[in-house]
Structures are given as C-alpha cells and as structure tokens.
Amino acid sequence: MAAAGPLRLPLLAVRRSWPRCPRRGAACPSAGRIRAAFLRFFEEKHGHRCLPSAPVRPRGDPTLLFVNSGMNQFKPVFLGTAHPRSELAQQRRVVNSQKCVRAGGKHNDLEDVGRDTYHHTFFEMLGNWSFGDYFKEEACSMAWELLTEVYKIPKDRLYVTYFGGDSSLGLSADEECRDVWLSLGVPASHVLPFPMKDNFWEMGDTGPCGPCTEIHYDHVGGGRNASALVNQGSPDVVEIWNLVFMQYSREVEGNLLPLPQHHVDTGMGLERLVTVLQNKRSNYDTDLFTPILDAIHKGCGGPRYQGLVGNADVGHVDMAYRVVADHVRTLCVCITDGIYPGLTGAELVLRRILRRAVRFCSEVLHAPHGLLASLVPTVVEVLGDAYPELRKSADQVMDIINENEVAFLSSLERGRRIIERTVQRMKPSENFPAEVAWSLYGNLGFPLDLIDLMLEEKGIRLDSAAFNELVLEDAKRKAHGPQEGRQLEGTVVHLDVHSLAQLQRDNIPATDDSPKYSYKLGQHGQYEFSPCQATILMLYRDQSLQKEVGAGQHCGVILDRTNFYAEQGGQDSDQGYLIRLGQQDILFPVESVRLCGGYVIHEVTAVETLRAGDQVQLFVDEVQRLACMTNHTATHLLNFALRHVLGDSTEQRGSHVTAEQLRFDFNVKGPVTVEQLQRVEQVVQDVIKRNEAVYMAEVPLALARRVQGLRALDEGYPDPVRIVSLGIPVETVLTSSSQAAMQTSVELCCGTHLLQTGAMEDLAIVSERQLVKGISRVIAVTGRQAKQAREVGQCLAMEVDSVSIRMKQRRSTSVLEMQNLSKEVGQLTKVVASTTMPQWQRKELQSILKSLQRTANTAIKKLEMQQAEEKAQRLLAKHCNHPVIIDTVPADSLSILMKVVNQLCDKSPGTSVLLLSPQDSGEVLCACQVSKNCLPVFSAADWAVAVCTQMEGKAGGSPIVAKGSGNAKGMQGALTTALEFARSKL
C-alpha cells in the first residue's frame, strides 16, 4: 500500500507527534499521514493484514457498476463462497484504504456533487474487518482508541449510536453494543439508540446484514450537548465512522436468520476524517482538494475558490470548482482501473461525469480547452503515493480526457442550439418538451442533470411527468432485452451462506476436483480422459440441503470428487452426464457446473430419485472439453502475441472461453492495424508449428509472486496456485534469475489446457473492435473453424479481385453495366462485413471495396453526364428557341433524366423543361425544371404532379425542380396534360 518512506513512522511516534489543529492556520496533519496512521494502527498494534485497494471496476460482481464501499472485495467471505484455499479465505483481520465511486446505481451521489461541500463521486474508505475473529467489544475499543488517543479527537465532541431494536422483526435493542461504549467511558448522554433505517446495515435485498454503531463528530464543541442534532442532517454534527456487526442473513422471504459466523465491517470516509483533523468545515478545504482547486484557478484565470454554496454562489462559480475537482479525481481513478468513457454501464456513467466536468469548465469557468486534462498531474501528486498505479497511467488518462472533451464540446454546441431554438418556439410559462430533452440525452449523450441546469439558468422547467414516462418506456424495453431472466440464473447452483455453513458443520469435505486435470496423450496423439467414480454427499434444492430429490426435480448435486470443470477463470463449465453404478441405461445430464465455497455443484434434472450416498460414474463431454482446452490455451498464446506485437503495456481486461470461440479484451492506445493483426496471428502460428509442450504445476502463492513479468496477482487465487507455461518448464520459470515470463506465455490459471500446442492446428482472429476508447475486443477461432475462416476469406478475396479486374478493364460506356458492377461491389461489401473470416483480411477487402465503390460511383456520374449532354444537344436542336420543351427521351435512370433536364436549362436559360422516359418495365419516369422567370405562377412540383397523376403515378419536388413516375398506358395523355398545364401558366 501507499504508506511508504516518511509516512511509515512507528505507531508510538505517530501518537506522540500527532499535531492537532485547535485553530485555523495551525499546523495540521496531512491527508497522507492520516491515512498511513489508520493503516499502521490496525496493522502493527492489532495484527491486521494491510491489503491494497481493489480496482474500482468490480471483479465478478454484475450487481455493481463500481466498487462503492470497502467491503465489496470481501463479499465472497461474507457469503461463504471464497475458495477455502484462497488467500482471502485465510484472512481473519484485514485493514485497507479502498478507492470507491458512487455514481449511478443504488448509491448515486453524482447530482449532489458541487451543490454542497461534502458529496463526492470518488472517495476513499478506510476500513478494518474481522472475519469470524473479534466482534463488538474489540471493534468499538479499537475505534475509540484510534480516534481519541492516536488522532486525539476530544472525547466530548464524539457521539455514538446503536441499534434501538425493531419489534416488527422481533429484534431487541443492541444493548451489548451500548454497554461496550459505556464501559469505554463514553457518557450515557452521548450513547444514543436509533431505529432500523439509521442503525441496521444490509448488503442488499438478501444476504448478510446486522446492527451497526456509528460515531458522530460535533464540529462546534465548546462543551455543549449536541445529542439532539445526531442523525438530523445537521452540517455541524456528522457521522465519521460506521461499524457494522454482521450477525444475520436476510432471506428471500424477508425473515432474518443468525449467521453461522459473525463478522465486523467498518468504514470511515477519509475525506470527512481529514476535514475533522484539519479543523475544516468543508472537505474541499482540505489538502485532498486544495491543490486541485489551486490548479483550476491557475488554469482558468477567474476568481479564486471561496467555498460558497446556494444563492451566495453567484454564477455557480464555486459549484463549478467543486464539480471539476471531484470529477477529475474520479476520472483519473476509473480510467487507471480500466473503466473508460463509453455507451453502457459504468462506462456510460463515466462519460456523463466527464461531460459534466467539461461543461462546467467551458460554460461556467470559461476555461480554455484542455483544462480538465491538465489537472491530472495534480491529482496524481495528491493521490499517487497511496495509489502508485495512477503515476503509471497519467499520460493515457490525459489523452482519453482530451479526446472525449473535443467530442463533447462539439455535441454541447449542437445541444445548446437545439435548446435555444426550442425555447424560442415555446409559449410563456410552457414546460420544456420531454421528447427534446430525451433526444439530447439519447442522441447527443447529454447527462440529464446538465439539461436541468441549462434550463434552470433560463428559468424554464422540464416537463418532468412526460420525461418520466419516456424513462419508464425505455426501462421496459431494456427489461425485455438479453438481461431478462438472468436473475433466475444460478438459483440452484449457488449455495446460500446457511447451507455452506451447514456443510462445514456436518464435516462435508470440499469437493476434490483434481480429476478434471487427469488426462493424457495416447499413442496416436489422441487425448484420453481418466474415468471418475464418486459418491453423492448432498443434494441442494429450493435453497436447502436435502438427502433425497425425486424424479423430475431440478437440483444441485454435491459429490466427494469430480472430473467436471466448474465455470471459472473465464472458461465455460463442462457438460456431460452421470449414471448410478449398476444402472448404466439411466443418464442424468449435467447442464452446468459451478464452484461455491470449495464445493462443486453439478446442476441436474433428476430423471429418477437421487439420494445422498449413491455411487455414480461421471462422463464428461470430451469433444466439448477438448474444444475448451484448445481455446483456453489459444487465449494464453493470443495474450502473449498481443503483448509481443503491441508492447508490454498491453494488458488483459477480460476473456471468455467457450467450445466455439474465444473472446479477449485488452487495453490499446490506438486502432489495431492490418499489419499488427497479421503479425499477432503469425506469432501464434509459429508456436503452434513448433508444437511446444504446455507445462502446468501447482506452486505456493508466495513463490508465484516472485516470477518476473507475471501480471499482478489478486486475492482470488487459491494457495497453492496453478501456473501454466508454454514451452518452458515451470521449474525454470520459478528460478530467481529467470526471464521466461518475458519470453513466452506464463500465467496463473485454474483452467484446463492442451498438453502440446500443435493440437490447436491454427488460430484466426475473426473480429476486432473497440469496446470503448482504449479497450479492444478480439474474437478468435481455432482448428478446423480457423481453417474454414481462411478458406472463406480466400474465396471472397478472389471475388473482390474479379470485380476489381473488370472495373479496370471496362471498355463499355454503358451506365447499366457500371451500375451492375456498383451493385456487385455493394453486395460483396455486405458479405465481407458479416462473414466469419480473418479480421486482417476483412479490413483489407473492405478498403479495396470502398475504393472500388468510389471508382464505380465516379464512373457512373461521368457516363450519366456524357449521356445527358448528348441527349440535351439533340433536344436543343429539335426545340430551338422554344420557351417550353416537352418531350420523351430514352434514359436508363431517373438520375440521367434529371441531368438531361438540368443540361437543357443551363444551355437555354429561360426555358422550362419536362421530359418523360418510358422504361422496359412499363414504368414512365418524369423530370422537370421551371425557369426562375416563371415563378411563382409556374411551379415545377405542381407541373410534375399534374402529369404523373394522369399516368396514375406520384411526384414531388420544389417550385423549381421536381420528379416522379407513372404508368406507360397514360403517357400520351400525360404529354397533352404537360403542354396544357404549361400554357395555362405562361
């Protein structure tokens, strides 16, 4: 963690030398020192392990857009789903400072940021945790000691709250917690009970929860009793620390059950703590923000930040300072952690944050373009010691902010014009139309709060009722999309915390899944998978463990051992079936396999009664498994090839392996070129041709951490951890001087892999696209599919070559022939875009086809102009000096006919022209142009309508030019009508 260098004072030294700020202007502890003291207190004095902050992009939690609290990374512990051999599962006492973002979703502070002096989208959460170790007495005692003895906060300014009970749920007051505080010397008048909404914390609608105790600070002090202001929203008395005692689990039915293990989860916002210890009344007046506010002032040249809010903040200048300072911190942290401004999910929220900041820079602070990105070095200076990853990505963060700012300023100008134009058309006291606001939001990417602010400045209100209807309609549409039904996914296979605890109490051992790695190469190079026999230990259905499940019922089967691979590490689970010994003709298909707290759950629909104790034989679908093995090894090889070609800064951002294909997401500075795609494929193919051995071994996690070049480890890996190395034995990789991980693919991986790379046969990247700025996704196929993709690509390349040759060798002056070639190019373009083929080849062919389309279009226009000029000359000779020309002429298209009309009018100014052209299909084309001298009496649109109506057709246009079509049966009458209409107007 960041407590390095001068910040790592011994705890005793920290306590003795801790500066207090009795008055403004006195020397105060820095935010960095305050953070370091917190971590050191729990680490050195109370035996906690100090863990680094998790990235703000949630790992394996689809319910969150961002990590929004310190406990997010520990949810597997609270839920009991952490792998028993993982480092996380071994922890008992933990402390850290967690980067958090609250914007979008349930916890959303975005719209409040800037309006006051304490809301933020990004903040740091200091926390200490106990996983089944200490509980209320120790947690409260540690907190009180830190605040009053280390930070030296006056005791008379602190108030504590506890859960006052809830009779409707049968929960009594948490008197145990109250008594702990009293025993620590907190006066009874400062120990206050509160109801469920204030002092009972829940992770979600279901799951671990429990009473909490909060510590509040009175900014005023002076010996007064401020107990009446606690939890009343007063800015003078604020909560600084929340200690949650997880002792219950909220069930689906809404009832509470005691947890098998008690946990402690505490959270204290660093920003609020620093405000207290630096004797400030606003978070923005602390050294976490003042350097950024100073940089904003220097960059925009306007008035200095004064800390004003509400009506006192004339022109919203100080609000803009706060918005920009907060948002640039969020942007730095999110982009560094791999969340880039985009169009969906967390990326969309980040885009709104960036655009909100840009708008305040531009319109309120009147700052020059680029101010927002120029603040990044200051943010790095403030936060870089705590989170060193910010220093490494500063340049990339600045580039992404600048690119997005340019794009948004263009949209902002367009949006402003739309709002201005709409306001001008509105009647007095009319609300701004919801559909216009929705269009700004959906099409130009305007954050909704920006629309409100822009309208607020004009004294106009949005039609909120109509807008909310549009929001609901959009939500309904999304609800019927691909996400629908996902809530039901995994209801069988995910063990709840009580069932996990019961399994452990009953001494049911974790599933031995090592047989999934039991396979070898046969004499003829074929893969041979070892058979596996197992015993049913328990069945799981309707959120309860059962000894027996009847025929036709859906259930999870827990075995003592298995050779099935459970879905994890981005690899799909195995499929297959199991049979009971002695009943070879009755198959129980295994639909999916999941890992939960060390237990492998096989999802099965029982065709007959299943019982605990039944002996079963397991049969993995070997074809599907081998395909997954092939694609997983290919994923590792692709990762290595991308880093080799694009540079060492290229990092994996996600992957998914199925039997059909592999998907790989990675960060990249710019578009991936055709040449780079070809080189990546070539690196992979070279390794395939060498038929390198794939080495796999389990090693202690501590040893794995020393491998040079291995990507960063997190707490999710079991110990020992499995290393997969291509071409170099794991023993060699582990030697202290080895550079193997720099020269080949070496990764931590629990997946199943080939034993030799030759079985991959081939790899073709069939898709590559940017998900968001800086993140690309490739999809690749292997083996026969890759070869087929290349064959298809070659066939399409030959077709494109054929069209290209015919285009170059054309001798005909026929417009129709060129139009046919143009159509052929268009059809090939669609086929190339949608066909599975190597992506580098797709890009090459698309470039050629784009050029051919331009050539065809140019040739068609040239031929049409030539034909039009020839026909116009003949018609001029025929109708010399006539004020009106009405005639028929052969023309291959309406475009040519219109050009003939234009040529006639250009060569004979003052002449009005209407031409008809009968087609082989029986249709008659019509085009006309009226001399400007004849306006407004004579209208081309009316002329064309009169003529085409006579032919039972339609027409349209302007007073000067118009066109249409009709039926050949009425052509003679149409000519007569054209002449009569012209005479009547001239």
SVG drawing of the C-alpha trace seen along z (x, -y; Angstrom):
<svg xmlns="http://www.w3.org/2000/svg" viewBox="-55 -37 75 90">
<polyline fill="none" stroke="black" stroke-width="0.4" points="0.0,0.0 0.9,-3.6 2.3,-4.1 5.9,-4.4 9.0,-6.4 8.5,-9.2 4.9,-8.1 5.9,-4.9 6.5,-6.2 6.4,-3.8 3.0,-3.8 4.3,-5.3 6.0,-8.1 2.8,-8.8 0.9,-9.0 3.4,-11.3 3.9,-13.7 0.4,-13.9 -0.4,-17.6 -3.9,-18.9 -5.4,-22.0 -7.0,-23.9 -7.4,-26.9 -7.4,-27.7 -4.0,-28.2 -2.2,-25.9 0.0,-23.1 -2.2,-20.2 -1.6,-16.5 -1.6,-15.9 -4.2,-13.5 -1.4,-11.1 -0.2,-11.0 -3.8,-10.5 -4.3,-7.6 -1.0,-6.0 -1.7,-6.3 -5.0,-4.4 -3.4,-1.5 -0.4,-1.4 -2.6,-1.4 -4.5,1.8 -1.6,3.5 1.1,3.0 -0.9,2.9 -3.8,5.1 -2.4,7.7 -4.4,6.8 -3.1,7.6 -2.9,4.5 -4.3,5.2 -4.1,2.9 -7.2,1.3 -9.1,3.3 -9.7,1.6 -13.0,-0.4 -14.1,1.9 -15.9,4.7 -14.5,8.2 -17.1,10.9 -20.0,8.9 -22.5,8.0 -24.8,6.2 -22.3,3.3 -21.3,0.6 -18.4,-0.5 -16.8,0.7 -18.8,-1.6 -17.6,-0.5 -14.7,1.1 -16.5,4.4 -17.1,5.2 -13.9,7.2 -14.7,9.2 -18.3,10.2 -17.1,13.8 -16.0,14.1 -19.3,12.8 -21.3,15.1 -19.1,18.0 -18.2,18.5 -14.5,17.8 -12.4,20.8 -11.2,22.4 -7.6,22.4 -7.6,18.8 -5.6,16.2 -8.9,14.3 -10.4,17.2 -7.4,17.4 -7.7,13.8 -9.1,13.1 -8.2,9.5 -7.8,7.0 -7.3,3.3 -7.1,1.1 -8.0,-2.1 -10.4,-1.4 -11.0,-3.5 -14.7,-4.0 -17.0,-5.5 -20.7,-6.3 -22.3,-7.4 -25.1,-5.5 -27.0,-2.6 -28.4,-2.4 -25.6,-4.6 -25.5,-7.6 -24.1,-11.0 -23.5,-12.4 -26.2,-15.0 -25.4,-16.3 -21.7,-16.9 -20.9,-20.6 -24.2,-21.7 -22.7,-21.2 -19.3,-20.9 -19.3,-17.2 -20.7,-15.0 -18.3,-13.2 -18.3,-10.7 -14.9,-9.4 -13.8,-8.9 -11.5,-6.8 -13.0,-4.4 -10.8,-3.5 -11.8,-0.2 -11.0,2.7 -12.5,6.1 -12.9,9.2 -13.9,12.4 -15.1,14.7 -12.5,13.3 -13.2,10.3 -16.6,8.8 -18.3,5.8 -16.2,5.2 -12.8,5.3 -14.1,3.3 -15.5,0.5 -12.5,0.4 -10.1,0.2 -12.1,-2.6 -12.3,-4.6 -8.6,-4.2 -7.6,-5.4 -9.9,-8.4 -9.1,-9.7 -5.6,-8.5 -3.9,-8.5 -5.9,-11.2 -6.5,-13.0 -10.1,-14.0 -11.7,-15.5 -13.9,-12.9 -16.7,-15.4 -17.1,-16.0 -17.9,-12.4 -21.3,-10.7 -22.1,-7.1 -25.3,-5.5 -26.5,-1.9 -29.4,0.1 -32.5,-0.5 -34.4,2.6 -37.4,3.4 -40.4,5.1 -41.9,5.9 -39.0,8.2 -38.7,9.4 -35.2,7.7 -34.3,6.3 -32.1,3.3 -28.4,4.0 -27.7,3.5 -24.4,5.4 -23.1,2.6 -24.4,-0.1 -22.8,1.5 -19.4,1.7 -19.5,-2.1 -20.4,-2.8 -17.6,-0.6 -15.2,-2.6 -16.2,-5.7 -18.5,-7.3 -21.1,-9.3 -24.6,-7.9 -25.8,-11.2 -23.5,-10.5 -24.7,-6.9 -27.9,-7.1 -30.4,-4.5 -31.8,-4.8 -34.2,-2.6 -33.5,-0.3 -33.2,-2.9 -30.2,-4.5 -28.5,-1.7 -29.1,1.6 -27.0,2.3 -27.9,4.6 -25.7,5.7 -28.8,5.9 -32.3,7.2 -30.9,10.6 -27.7,11.7 -25.6,10.8 -26.7,7.9 -26.7,6.7 -26.9,3.8 -24.3,1.1 -22.9,-1.6 -21.9,-5.0 -19.5,-7.5 -20.5,-11.2 -18.4,-14.3 -19.6,-17.7 -17.8,-20.4 -18.9,-23.2 -18.0,-21.6 -17.4,-24.0 -18.8,-21.7 -22.4,-21.8 -24.6,-18.7 -25.3,-18.1 -27.1,-14.8 -30.3,-16.3 -28.5,-17.0 -27.2,-13.5 -28.7,-11.9 -30.7,-15.1 -28.9,-16.2 -27.1,-19.0 -23.8,-20.0 -22.5,-20.7 -22.8,-17.1 -21.6,-14.5 -21.1,-10.7 -17.4,-9.8 -17.3,-6.1 -19.7,-3.2 -19.1,0.2 -21.3,2.9 -21.8,6.2 -22.8,8.8 -24.7,11.4 -27.9,12.1 -28.8,13.1 -31.8,11.7 -33.6,14.5 -35.7,14.3 -38.9,14.4 -37.7,11.3 -37.0,13.1 -33.7,12.8 -31.6,15.9 -28.5,15.8 -25.2,16.1 -23.0,19.1 -20.1,16.8 -20.0,13.2 -18.1,10.6 -17.1,6.9 -17.1,4.5 -16.2,0.9 -16.0,-2.1 -14.7,-5.7 -14.5,-8.2 -11.0,-9.6 -12.3,-12.9 -14.5,-13.5 -11.8,-12.4 -9.3,-14.7 -11.9,-17.6 -12.1,-16.9 -8.4,-16.6 -7.5,-19.6 -10.2,-21.6 -12.1,-22.4 -15.9,-22.6 -15.7,-21.5 -14.0,-18.5 -12.9,-20.8 -10.8,-22.9 -8.5,-20.0 -5.3,-19.2 -7.0,-16.4 -8.7,-19.1 -6.9,-22.5 -4.0,-21.7 -6.6,-20.7 -8.7,-23.9 -5.5,-26.0 -4.6,-24.3 -8.1,-25.1 -7.8,-28.7 -4.4,-28.9 -5.8,-27.2 -8.9,-29.3 -7.7,-32.7 -11.0,-33.5 -11.8,-34.4 -10.4,-32.1 -12.5,-29.4 -14.3,-30.9 -16.4,-27.9 -19.8,-29.5 -23.0,-27.5 -26.6,-28.1 -27.7,-31.7 -24.4,-33.1 -22.6,-31.3 -23.4,-33.8 -23.0,-32.3 -22.3,-28.8 -18.6,-29.5 -17.7,-27.7 -20.0,-24.9 -18.1,-24.5 -14.8,-24.4 -16.1,-21.6 -17.6,-19.7 -14.4,-19.8 -12.1,-19.0 -14.3,-16.0 -14.8,-14.7 -11.2,-14.8 -10.3,-12.6 -13.0,-10.1 -11.8,-10.2 -8.2,-9.5 -9.0,-6.6 -11.6,-5.0 -9.5,-5.3 -6.5,-3.9 -8.5,-0.9 -9.8,-0.2 -13.1,-1.9 -13.2,-4.2 -16.0,-6.7 -18.4,-4.7 -22.0,-3.9 -23.2,-1.3 -23.0,-0.5 -20.1,-2.0 -18.6,-3.4 -21.7,-5.4 -21.8,-6.8 -18.1,-7.8 -18.9,-9.5 -21.6,-11.6 -19.1,-12.5 -16.5,-13.6 -19.1,-15.6 -20.5,-17.3 -17.0,-18.4 -16.2,-19.6 -19.4,-21.6 -18.6,-23.4 -15.1,-24.1 -16.3,-25.6 -19.5,-27.4 -19.1,-28.4 -15.4,-28.8 -14.8,-29.9 -11.6,-27.8 -9.6,-27.1 -9.9,-23.7 -7.7,-21.1 -8.0,-22.4 -9.6,-19.2 -6.7,-17.0 -4.1,-19.5 -5.3,-18.8 -4.3,-15.1 -0.7,-15.6 -2.0,-17.5 -4.4,-14.6 -1.5,-12.2 0.6,-14.3 -2.2,-14.2 -3.1,-10.5 -0.1,-8.9 1.7,-7.8 -1.4,-5.9 -2.2,-4.5 1.0,-4.2 -0.9,-2.9 -2.0,-6.5 1.5,-7.5 1.9,-4.8 -1.2,-5.8 -1.2,-9.6 -0.4,-10.2 -3.1,-7.8 -5.7,-9.4 -4.8,-12.8 -5.2,-11.6 -8.5,-10.0 -9.9,-13.1 -8.7,-15.4 -10.2,-13.2 -13.6,-13.0 -13.6,-16.7 -13.2,-17.6 -16.1,-15.2 -18.4,-16.6 -17.8,-20.3 -19.0,-19.6 -22.1,-17.9 -22.5,-20.7 -22.7,-23.4 -25.3,-21.5 -27.3,-20.8 -27.2,-24.4 -28.5,-25.5 -31.3,-22.9 -32.3,-24.2 -32.2,-27.8 -34.3,-27.1 -36.8,-25.1 -37.1,-27.9 -37.7,-30.5 -40.7,-28.5 -42.2,-27.9 -45.1,-29.9 -44.7,-31.8 -44.9,-29.6 -44.7,-26.4 -42.6,-23.5 -39.7,-22.3 -40.8,-19.4 -39.7,-16.0 -39.1,-14.5 -36.5,-17.1 -34.7,-16.5 -34.8,-12.8 -33.3,-13.3 -30.5,-15.4 -29.9,-12.6 -30.0,-9.7 -28.5,-11.1 -26.0,-13.7 -25.1,-12.0 -26.2,-14.9 -26.3,-14.0 -29.8,-14.6 -28.6,-16.9 -26.8,-19.1 -30.1,-19.5 -31.8,-20.5 -29.0,-23.0 -29.1,-24.6 -32.9,-25.0 -32.6,-26.2 -30.3,-29.0 -33.1,-30.1 -35.8,-29.9 -37.5,-27.1 -38.7,-23.8 -38.7,-20.4 -42.0,-18.6 -41.0,-16.0 -44.1,-13.9 -43.7,-13.3 -40.0,-12.8 -40.5,-10.2 -42.9,-8.3 -40.1,-8.2 -37.7,-6.9 -40.2,-4.1 -40.8,-3.1 -37.0,-2.9 -36.6,-0.8 -39.4,1.6 -37.6,2.0 -34.3,2.8 -36.1,5.2 -37.1,7.3 -33.6,7.4 -30.9,10.0 -30.7,9.3 -34.2,10.6 -34.3,13.8 -30.7,13.6 -31.9,13.1 -33.1,16.6 -29.8,17.9 -27.9,19.9 -30.7,20.1 -30.0,23.8 -26.2,23.9 -25.3,21.1 -25.2,22.3 -26.5,19.8 -24.5,18.9 -26.5,21.1 -26.2,24.2 -22.4,23.6 -22.2,23.3 -24.2,26.5 -22.0,28.4 -19.0,27.3 -20.7,28.1 -21.5,31.6 -17.9,32.0 -18.8,32.5 -15.4,32.1 -14.9,29.7 -15.1,31.4 -11.9,32.9 -11.9,31.6 -8.3,32.5 -9.5,35.3 -10.5,32.6 -6.8,32.3 -6.5,36.1 -5.9,36.6 -3.0,37.6 -2.0,38.1 -2.5,41.6 -0.1,43.5 -1.7,41.9 -1.8,38.4 -5.5,38.5 -6.5,37.2 -7.5,39.8 -9.6,38.7 -9.5,40.8 -12.8,42.2 -14.1,40.8 -16.3,42.5 -17.8,40.5 -20.3,40.5 -23.2,38.1 -22.6,36.3 -25.6,34.0 -28.3,32.5 -29.4,28.9 -32.8,27.7 -35.1,24.7 -32.2,23.1 -31.8,26.0 -29.7,29.1 -31.5,32.4 -30.7,36.1 -33.1,37.1 -34.5,35.5 -37.4,37.0 -37.8,37.7 -38.3,34.6 -36.9,32.2 -34.1,29.7 -31.3,29.8 -27.6,29.4 -25.5,32.5 -22.5,32.3 -20.0,35.1 -16.9,36.1 -14.9,35.8 -15.4,34.8 -13.7,34.6 -16.1,31.9 -14.7,28.4 -16.8,25.8 -17.2,22.4 -14.4,20.1 -11.5,18.2 -13.5,17.2 -13.9,20.8 -17.3,22.4 -18.2,25.3 -18.1,28.9 -21.2,30.7 -21.8,34.4 -23.8,36.8 -23.6,39.1 -25.0,42.6 -25.6,44.6 -23.5,47.6 -25.5,50.6 -27.9,48.5 -26.0,48.0 -29.1,47.2 -30.3,44.2 -28.4,41.0 -28.6,37.8 -27.5,35.0 -25.2,32.4 -26.4,29.0 -23.9,26.7 -21.2,26.8 -20.4,24.1 -17.9,23.7 -19.1,22.3 -17.0,22.1 -14.9,25.1 -18.0,27.3 -18.6,28.2 -22.3,28.1 -23.5,30.2 -26.8,28.9 -29.0,31.8 -32.6,32.6 -33.2,35.9 -34.8,38.5 -35.2,40.8 -34.8,40.4 -31.3,39.4 -30.1,39.9 -27.1,39.0 -24.8,42.0 -25.5,43.0 -22.4,44.1 -22.1,42.5 -19.9,42.7 -19.1,39.3 -18.8,38.8 -17.5,35.5 -18.4,34.5 -14.9,35.0 -15.4,33.1 -16.7,30.0 -14.0,30.3 -11.2,30.6 -12.6,27.6 -12.5,25.5 -9.0,26.7 -7.8,25.8 -9.4,22.3 -8.1,21.7 -4.5,22.4 -5.1,20.3 -6.2,17.4 -2.9,17.6 -1.0,17.7 -3.0,14.8 -2.3,12.7 1.4,13.3 1.3,12.5 -0.6,9.2 1.9,8.1 4.8,9.1 3.4,7.1 1.7,4.2 4.1,3.7 4.4,4.7 1.9,2.1 -0.9,4.2 -2.9,5.8 -5.7,8.2 -9.1,6.7 -11.2,9.8 -11.7,13.1 -14.3,15.8 -13.6,19.3 -16.2,21.5 -16.1,24.6 -16.9,22.5 -14.6,19.5 -12.5,17.3 -13.0,13.7 -10.2,11.5 -10.4,7.8 -7.2,5.7 -6.2,2.1 -4.6,0.5 -3.5,-3.1 -4.8,-3.3 -6.6,-1.2 -5.0,2.2 -3.7,2.2 -4.0,4.9 -0.2,5.5 -0.4,5.9 -3.2,8.4 -1.2,10.4 1.9,10.3 -0.2,11.4 -1.5,14.4 1.9,15.2 3.4,15.3 0.6,17.7 1.1,19.9 4.8,20.1 4.3,21.6 1.6,24.0 4.1,25.2 6.8,25.8 4.3,28.0 5.5,26.6 4.8,28.5 2.4,26.9 3.7,27.2 1.4,27.0 2.2,27.1 0.8,26.1 3.2,23.9 2.9,21.9 1.4,18.4 4.3,16.7 6.7,18.4 4.5,17.4 4.6,13.8 8.3,13.7 8.0,14.6 9.3,11.7 6.8,10.4 3.8,12.2 0.8,10.0 -0.4,8.7 -2.0,11.2 -5.2,10.6 -6.7,12.3 -8.9,14.6 -6.4,17.3 -6.2,20.4 -3.0,21.3 -1.2,23.2 -1.8,21.6 -1.6,23.3 1.0,21.9 0.6,22.6 3.8,22.1 4.1,22.6 7.4,24.2 9.3,23.6 9.1,25.9 7.5,24.3 10.7,25.2 12.7,23.0 10.2,20.2 10.5,20.2 14.2,19.7 15.2,16.3 17.1,15.2 14.5,16.5 13.2,14.1 10.9,16.8 7.7,14.9 9.0,12.2 9.8,14.6 6.7,16.8 3.2,17.2 3.3,17.7 0.1,17.2 -1.7,18.2 -4.7,20.2 -7.1,22.8 -8.4,23.7 -7.9,26.9 -5.3,26.8 -3.8,28.7 -0.6,30.6 1.0,29.5 0.3,26.5 0.2,28.4 -3.3,29.7 -4.5,26.1 -3.7,26.5 -4.5,22.9 -5.8,19.6 -7.7,16.9 -8.8,13.6 -12.2,13.2 -13.3,9.9 -11.6,6.9 -13.3,3.8 -13.1,1.1 -15.5,1.5 -14.7,-1.9 -11.8,-4.3 -8.6,-2.4 -10.2,1.1 -10.4,3.5 -12.1,6.9 -10.9,9.7 -12.8,12.9 -10.8,15.8 -11.4,19.4 -9.1,22.3 -8.5,25.6 -11.0,26.5 -13.0,23.3 -9.9,21.2 -9.0,23.1 -12.6,22.7 -12.5,19.0 -9.3,18.7 -10.8,20.6 -13.9,18.4 -11.6,15.4 -9.6,16.6 -12.8,17.2 -14.1,13.7 -10.7,12.2 -10.9,13.9 -14.4,12.4 -13.1,9.0 -10.1,9.4 -12.5,10.4 -14.6,7.3 -11.5,5.1 -10.1,6.5 -13.5,6.0 -13.6,2.4 -10.1,1.7 -10.6,3.3 -14.1,1.9 -14.4,0.7 -18.2,0.2 -19.8,-3.2 -23.0,-1.6 -24.3,-3.2 -26.3,0.0 -23.1,2.1 -21.4,-0.2 -24.5,-0.2 -24.4,3.6 -20.7,3.5 -21.6,1.0 -24.4,3.3 -22.0,6.2 -19.5,4.2 -22.2,3.3 -23.3,6.9 -19.7,8.0 -19.3,5.3 -22.2,6.7 -20.9,10.3 -17.4,9.3 -18.7,7.4 -20.9,10.3 -18.8,13.5 -16.5,15.3 -13.0,14.7 -9.7,13.4 -10.1,9.8 -6.9,8.6 -8.2,9.9 -11.7,8.4 -10.1,4.9 -8.0,5.3 -11.0,6.3 -13.2,3.6 -10.5,1.0 -10.4,2.3 -14.2,2.5 -14.5,-1.1 -12.1,-2.3 -14.0,-0.3 -17.3,-1.8 -15.8,-5.3 -14.5,-4.4 -17.8,-3.0 -19.8,-6.0 -17.4,-8.4 -17.7,-6.4 -21.5,-6.3 -21.7,-10.1 -19.3,-10.7 -21.2,-8.4 -24.5,-10.0 -23.2,-13.5 -21.9,-12.4 -25.2,-10.8 -27.2,-13.8 -25.1,-16.2 -25.6,-14.3 -29.3,-14.0 -29.6,-17.6 -27.8,-18.7 -30.2,-16.7 -33.3,-18.1 -32.0,-21.7 -31.6,-21.2 -35.1,-19.8 -36.7,-22.5 -34.6,-25.5 -35.6,-28.7 -38.8,-27.3 -39.8,-28.7 -41.2,-25.3 -39.7,-21.9 -41.9,-18.8 -40.7,-15.5 -39.8,-11.9 -36.2,-10.6 -34.6,-7.3 -32.8,-7.3 -31.5,-4.4 -32.4,-6.1 -34.2,-9.0 -30.8,-10.4 -29.8,-10.6 -33.2,-12.1 -32.8,-14.8 -29.3,-15.6 -30.7,-16.0 -33.3,-18.4 -30.6,-20.4 -28.3,-20.5 -31.2,-21.8 -32.0,-24.6 -28.3,-25.5 -27.8,-25.7 -31.1,-27.5 -31.7,-30.0 -35.4,-31.0 -36.6,-27.6 -38.9,-25.4 -38.4,-21.6 -40.4,-18.5 -39.2,-15.1 -40.7,-11.6 -38.7,-8.4 -40.6,-5.1 -38.8,-2.0 -38.9,1.6 -40.7,2.4 -43.8,0.4 -42.9,-2.5 -42.5,-6.1 -40.0,-8.4 -40.7,-12.1 -38.4,-15.1 -39.0,-18.8 -37.5,-22.2 -39.1,-25.6 -37.3,-28.8 -36.9,-31.2 -38.5,-33.9 -41.8,-32.0 -42.0,-31.8 -44.3,-31.9 -47.1,-31.4 -45.5,-28.3 -44.4,-25.6 -42.3,-22.5 -43.9,-20.5 -47.4,-21.2 -46.5,-20.5 -45.0,-17.1 -48.0,-16.2 -50.5,-17.0 -48.5,-15.0 -47.9,-11.9 -51.4,-11.9 -52.5,-11.5 -50.3,-8.3 -51.7,-7.1 -48.4,-7.8 -46.9,-10.2 -44.5,-13.1 -42.9,-15.7 -40.2,-18.4 -39.8,-22.1 -41.1,-25.1 -38.0,-24.9 -37.3,-21.2 -39.4,-18.1 -39.6,-14.4 -41.9,-11.4 -43.1,-8.4 -46.3,-6.7 -47.7,-4.0 -46.9,-3.9 -50.6,-3.5 -51.2,-7.1 -48.1,-8.6 -49.8,-10.2 -52.4,-11.8 -49.6,-13.0 -47.8,-14.8 -51.0,-16.6 -51.6,-17.5 -48.0,-18.8 -48.5,-21.1 -51.9,-22.4 -50.6,-23.0 -47.7,-25.0 -49.9,-27.1 -52.2,-27.9 -49.4,-29.2 -47.5,-31.2"/>
</svg>
